[in-house]
Amino acid sequence: MAEASSPSWSQRARAGRDLASLADAPEVAEALVGLLLDAVNTAVTRQTAEALAQVGTVAAVRLIALALAEADDSHADWMLTGLHDALAEPDSVPDISAVCGQLAQDPEEAVRRGAAEISAWAGDTRR
């Protein structure tokens, strides 16, 4: 967790990769959303998004959706790039569109909106 607030972008990126599998823990989830919206280096955004997509759980994809709903265009592009990187290996990544379908019922409107965007984008990459 300490690396998530490191001044080093490479340590923050490593934190995003290392913490992704713990996305369902509230204190970790908050740190991961912060990493997805990293104000200093979008490499942190990209690598955290990729790691969360590779985990592919509802909790992990929910964090991407939540951050995507708050992101500026640059961060949104880098999150989607991270998703693309994860989806480049389709055998090792869960069906992100199916997970987004589950998130369509999330109580938070921002999550539903972000999940719809991810689902549309993920669907486009499979054509």
Backbone as CSV, one residue per row, in Angstrom:
resi,resn,N_x,N_y,N_z,CA_x,CA_y,CA_z,C_x,C_y,C_z
1,MET,0.822,-1.204,0.000,0.000,0.000,0.000,0.864,1.265,0.000
2,ALA,2.019,1.210,0.655,2.865,2.397,0.733,3.315,2.848,-0.659
3,GLU,3.553,1.902,-1.561,4.005,2.260,-2.914,2.932,3.015,-3.696
4,ALA,1.670,2.864,-3.324,0.587,3.541,-4.040,0.699,5.065,-3.922
5,SER,1.374,5.549,-2.905,1.541,6.994,-2.747,3.004,7.432,-2.900
6,SER,3.802,6.597,-3.486,5.220,6.897,-3.694,5.389,8.060,-4.672
7,PRO,6.439,8.855,-4.512,6.716,9.885,-5.521,7.226,9.290,-6.844
8,SER,7.629,8.037,-6.829,8.139,7.378,-8.032,6.990,6.769,-8.839
9,TRP,6.898,7.172,-10.108,5.817,6.630,-10.936,5.959,5.119,-11.097
10,SER,7.180,4.625,-11.183,7.364,3.184,-11.385,6.925,2.395,-10.148
11,GLN,7.117,2.951,-8.973,6.634,2.277,-7.762,5.114,2.321,-7.679
12,ARG,4.515,3.440,-8.101,3.044,3.511,-8.120,2.477,2.520,-9.130
13,ALA,3.113,2.402,-10.290,2.661,1.433,-11.296,2.772,0.010,-10.754
14,ARG,3.873,-0.290,-10.076,4.041,-1.611,-9.470,2.962,-1.857,-8.416
15,ALA,2.629,-0.821,-7.653,1.561,-0.951,-6.654,0.240,-1.302,-7.333
16,GLY,-0.052,-0.658,-8.459,-1.281,-0.968,-9.188,-1.324,-2.416,-9.632
17,ARG,-0.209,-2.913,-10.125,-0.141,-4.317,-10.554,-0.254,-5.263,-9.351
18,ASP,0.449,-4.926,-8.275,0.462,-5.807,-7.106,-0.858,-5.821,-6.349
19,LEU,-1.554,-4.703,-6.326,-2.789,-4.591,-5.544,-4.037,-5.029,-6.313
20,ALA,-3.948,-5.188,-7.620,-5.127,-5.485,-8.444,-5.899,-6.705,-7.959
21,SER,-5.201,-7.713,-7.502,-5.898,-8.934,-7.060,-6.636,-8.733,-5.744
22,LEU,-6.434,-7.604,-5.095,-7.095,-7.306,-3.821,-8.157,-6.222,-3.985
23,ALA,-8.694,-6.078,-5.189,-9.622,-4.993,-5.517,-10.891,-4.997,-4.674
24,ASP,-11.232,-6.121,-4.077,-12.468,-6.177,-3.288,-12.291,-5.655,-1.860
25,ALA,-11.076,-5.346,-1.446,-10.834,-4.775,-0.117,-11.017,-3.258,-0.202
26,PRO,-11.899,-2.672,0.611,-12.215,-1.241,0.483,-11.006,-0.302,0.510
27,GLU,-10.059,-0.525,1.416,-8.908,0.380,1.484,-8.014,0.233,0.258
28,VAL,-7.950,-0.959,-0.293,-7.175,-1.187,-1.513,-7.910,-0.596,-2.716
29,ALA,-9.223,-0.751,-2.742,-10.024,-0.216,-3.851,-9.833,1.289,-3.980
30,GLU,-9.817,1.980,-2.869,-9.626,3.426,-2.892,-8.252,3.780,-3.475
31,ALA,-7.233,3.057,-3.063,-5.887,3.298,-3.591,-5.835,3.017,-5.091
32,LEU,-6.495,1.941,-5.540,-6.469,1.591,-6.960,-7.169,2.639,-7.818
33,VAL,-8.284,3.181,-7.350,-8.951,4.250,-8.102,-8.022,5.453,-8.200
34,GLY,-7.326,5.760,-7.110,-6.347,6.848,-7.150,-5.246,6.598,-8.163
35,LEU,-4.800,5.349,-8.267,-3.774,5.007,-9.247,-4.309,5.086,-10.672
36,LEU,-5.549,4.691,-10.878,-6.146,4.807,-12.210,-6.258,6.269,-12.652
37,LEU,-6.412,7.155,-11.689,-6.546,8.582,-11.981,-5.259,9.338,-11.630
38,ASP,-4.126,8.657,-11.662,-2.840,9.238,-11.275,-2.632,10.585,-11.957
39,ALA,-2.374,11.598,-11.152,-2.260,12.960,-11.670,-0.912,13.264,-12.302
40,VAL,0.079,12.395,-12.107,1.433,12.709,-12.556,1.853,11.928,-13.799
41,ASN,1.459,10.646,-13.893,1.981,9.826,-14.978,0.921,8.824,-15.437
42,THR,0.539,8.927,-16.692,-0.496,8.026,-17.206,-0.010,6.599,-17.409
43,ALA,1.284,6.357,-17.300,1.772,4.970,-17.321,1.213,4.211,-16.117
44,VAL,1.043,4.900,-15.013,0.439,4.293,-13.819,-1.006,3.918,-14.138
45,THR,-1.716,4.817,-14.790,-3.106,4.568,-15.201,-3.182,3.332,-16.079
46,ARG,-2.370,3.295,-17.111,-2.395,2.194,-18.081,-2.081,0.849,-17.428
47,GLN,-1.023,0.796,-16.634,-0.617,-0.478,-16.038,-1.604,-0.949,-14.978
48,THR,-2.198,-0.019,-14.235,-3.196,-0.401,-13.235,-4.449,-0.926,-13.922
49,ALA,-4.889,-0.263,-14.978,-6.065,-0.725,-15.719,-5.829,-2.109,-16.318
50,GLU,-4.655,-2.317,-16.880,-4.333,-3.621,-17.454,-4.369,-4.705,-16.380
51,ALA,-3.770,-4.437,-15.233,-3.733,-5.427,-14.158,-5.139,-5.748,-13.647
52,LEU,-5.964,-4.721,-13.495,-7.334,-4.955,-13.029,-8.131,-5.748,-14.062
53,ALA,-7.944,-5.441,-15.336,-8.645,-6.194,-16.387,-8.182,-7.645,-16.413
54,GLN,-6.909,-7.876,-16.182,-6.413,-9.249,-16.146,-7.012,-10.023,-14.977
55,VAL,-7.205,-9.363,-13.844,-7.886,-10.007,-12.712,-9.317,-10.329,-13.133
56,GLY,-10.001,-9.354,-13.723,-11.293,-9.567,-14.352,-12.476,-9.841,-13.454
57,THR,-12.334,-9.676,-12.147,-13.472,-9.882,-11.254,-14.415,-8.685,-11.337
58,VAL,-15.608,-8.860,-10.829,-16.556,-7.749,-10.793,-15.948,-6.586,-10.004
59,ALA,-15.321,-6.885,-8.872,-14.716,-5.825,-8.054,-13.624,-5.088,-8.825
60,ALA,-12.803,-5.798,-9.559,-11.699,-5.181,-10.299,-12.210,-4.311,-11.444
61,VAL,-13.124,-4.837,-12.235,-13.648,-4.076,-13.378,-14.499,-2.905,-12.894
62,ARG,-15.148,-3.074,-11.753,-15.948,-1.992,-11.169,-15.077,-0.772,-10.889
63,LEU,-13.858,-1.003,-10.431,-12.963,0.121,-10.151,-12.574,0.852,-11.429
64,ILE,-12.355,0.110,-12.498,-12.056,0.764,-13.779,-13.258,1.591,-14.220
65,ALA,-14.449,1.007,-14.103,-15.671,1.720,-14.503,-15.865,2.981,-13.674
66,LEU,-15.651,2.872,-12.379,-15.811,4.026,-11.497,-14.813,5.125,-11.857
67,ALA,-13.565,4.761,-12.056,-12.543,5.746,-12.420,-12.812,6.323,-13.809
68,LEU,-13.258,5.493,-14.734,-13.538,5.952,-16.095,-14.618,7.026,-16.094
69,ALA,-15.598,6.877,-15.224,-16.679,7.862,-15.149,-16.168,9.224,-14.663
70,GLU,-15.063,9.241,-13.928,-14.488,10.484,-13.398,-13.332,11.008,-14.242
71,ALA,-12.828,10.196,-15.149,-11.575,10.499,-15.849,-11.723,11.596,-16.896
72,ASP,-10.628,12.324,-17.088,-10.556,13.228,-18.231,-10.270,12.381,-19.474
73,ASP,-10.265,13.000,-20.629,-10.088,12.245,-21.878,-8.763,11.497,-21.925
74,SER,-7.696,12.112,-21.443,-6.386,11.464,-21.471,-6.378,10.208,-20.600
75,HIS,-6.868,10.328,-19.382,-6.897,9.159,-18.497,-7.814,8.076,-19.055
76,ALA,-8.949,8.480,-19.608,-9.870,7.501,-20.195,-9.183,6.740,-21.323
77,ASP,-8.458,7.449,-22.176,-7.738,6.796,-23.279,-6.718,5.791,-22.754
78,TRP,-5.991,6.162,-21.700,-4.971,5.262,-21.170,-5.588,4.074,-20.437
79,MET,-6.745,4.267,-19.799,-7.432,3.123,-19.181,-7.876,2.143,-20.265
80,LEU,-8.433,2.673,-21.341,-8.879,1.808,-22.434,-7.695,1.135,-23.113
81,THR,-6.553,1.816,-23.183,-5.344,1.189,-23.718,-4.917,0.030,-22.819
82,GLY,-4.970,0.224,-21.511,-4.650,-0.853,-20.572,-5.588,-2.033,-20.732
83,LEU,-6.879,-1.747,-20.924,-7.843,-2.823,-21.192,-7.486,-3.540,-22.490
84,HIS,-7.152,-2.788,-23.515,-6.770,-3.385,-24.796,-5.571,-4.303,-24.623
85,ASP,-4.586,-3.845,-23.861,-3.401,-4.672,-23.615,-3.794,-5.987,-22.948
86,ALA,-4.691,-5.929,-21.981,-5.142,-7.142,-21.296,-5.930,-8.045,-22.239
87,LEU,-6.761,-7.441,-23.081,-7.600,-8.225,-23.992,-6.811,-8.806,-25.160
88,ALA,-5.590,-8.338,-25.343,-4.753,-8.875,-26.418,-4.434,-10.348,-26.187
89,GLU,-4.579,-10.805,-24.963,-4.393,-12.211,-24.593,-5.747,-12.785,-24.168
90,PRO,-6.671,-13.028,-25.103,-8.044,-13.398,-24.747,-8.173,-14.690,-23.954
91,ASP,-7.227,-15.609,-24.066,-7.338,-16.860,-23.319,-7.096,-16.667,-21.835
92,SER,-6.371,-15.613,-21.474,-6.014,-15.427,-20.075,-6.851,-14.357,-19.381
93,VAL,-7.788,-13.750,-20.085,-8.578,-12.670,-19.517,-10.058,-13.079,-19.491
94,PRO,-10.713,-12.843,-18.353,-12.152,-13.129,-18.293,-12.925,-12.289,-19.316
95,ASP,-14.137,-12.654,-19.560,-14.987,-11.929,-20.501,-15.405,-10.604,-19.869
96,ILE,-14.713,-9.544,-20.229,-14.951,-8.223,-19.646,-16.376,-7.749,-19.938
97,SER,-16.894,-8.044,-21.121,-18.260,-7.629,-21.453,-19.281,-8.283,-20.526
98,ALA,-19.073,-9.552,-20.189,-19.983,-10.244,-19.265,-19.919,-9.619,-17.877
99,VAL,-18.719,-9.280,-17.442,-18.571,-8.626,-16.133,-19.266,-7.265,-16.159
100,CYS,-19.122,-6.533,-17.256,-19.794,-5.240,-17.384,-21.312,-5.405,-17.373
101,GLY,-21.800,-6.519,-17.918,-23.226,-6.806,-17.852,-23.709,-6.913,-16.418
102,GLN,-22.896,-7.512,-15.567,-23.238,-7.578,-14.142,-23.210,-6.188,-13.515
103,LEU,-22.260,-5.381,-13.940,-22.142,-4.031,-13.390,-23.258,-3.097,-13.864
104,ALA,-23.985,-3.497,-14.882,-25.118,-2.696,-15.354,-26.190,-2.569,-14.281
105,GLN,-26.138,-3.438,-13.274,-27.098,-3.409,-12.169,-26.524,-2.732,-10.918
106,ASP,-25.321,-2.179,-11.018,-24.677,-1.552,-9.863,-25.521,-0.378,-9.354
107,PRO,-25.581,-0.192,-8.042,-26.365,0.919,-7.508,-25.811,2.307,-7.856
108,GLU,-24.516,2.409,-8.149,-23.930,3.705,-8.497,-24.050,3.977,-9.989
109,GLU,-24.651,5.106,-10.306,-24.852,5.475,-11.700,-23.525,5.636,-12.427
110,ALA,-22.513,6.174,-11.754,-21.203,6.361,-12.377,-20.604,5.026,-12.794
111,VAL,-20.785,4.001,-11.982,-20.275,2.661,-12.312,-21.017,2.110,-13.521
112,ARG,-22.338,2.264,-13.540,-23.126,1.774,-14.681,-22.693,2.465,-15.969
113,ARG,-22.460,3.774,-15.895,-22.041,4.541,-17.078,-20.651,4.091,-17.547
114,GLY,-19.717,3.945,-16.615,-18.369,3.495,-16.970,-18.373,2.081,-17.524
115,ALA,-19.183,1.217,-16.925,-19.268,-0.172,-17.397,-19.837,-0.240,-18.810
116,ALA,-20.798,0.606,-19.109,-21.370,0.627,-20.465,-20.307,1.047,-21.481
117,GLU,-19.484,2.006,-21.103,-18.414,2.449,-22.007,-17.378,1.346,-22.215
118,ILE,-16.993,0.678,-21.127,-16.031,-0.423,-21.230,-16.597,-1.538,-22.088
119,SER,-17.848,-1.888,-21.854,-18.484,-2.975,-22.588,-18.537,-2.676,-24.082
120,ALA,-18.915,-1.453,-24.426,-18.972,-1.068,-25.840,-17.581,-1.135,-26.453
121,TRP,-16.593,-0.656,-25.736,-15.232,-0.672,-26.255,-14.705,-2.094,-26.368
122,ALA,-14.931,-2.916,-25.344,-14.458,-4.297,-25.362,-15.128,-5.089,-26.488
123,GLY,-16.397,-4.802,-26.726,-17.104,-5.456,-27.817,-16.510,-5.111,-29.171
124,ASP,-16.078,-3.855,-29.309,-15.465,-3.408,-30.569,-14.132,-4.108,-30.814
125,THR,-13.394,-4.482,-29.771,-12.081,-5.085,-29.972,-12.177,-6.538,-30.380
126,ARG,-13.334,-7.160,-30.222,-13.484,-8.585,-30.530,-13.969,-8.828,-31.953
127,ARG,-14.197,-7.795,-32.698,-14.680,-7.949,-34.069,-13.570,-8.240,-35.027
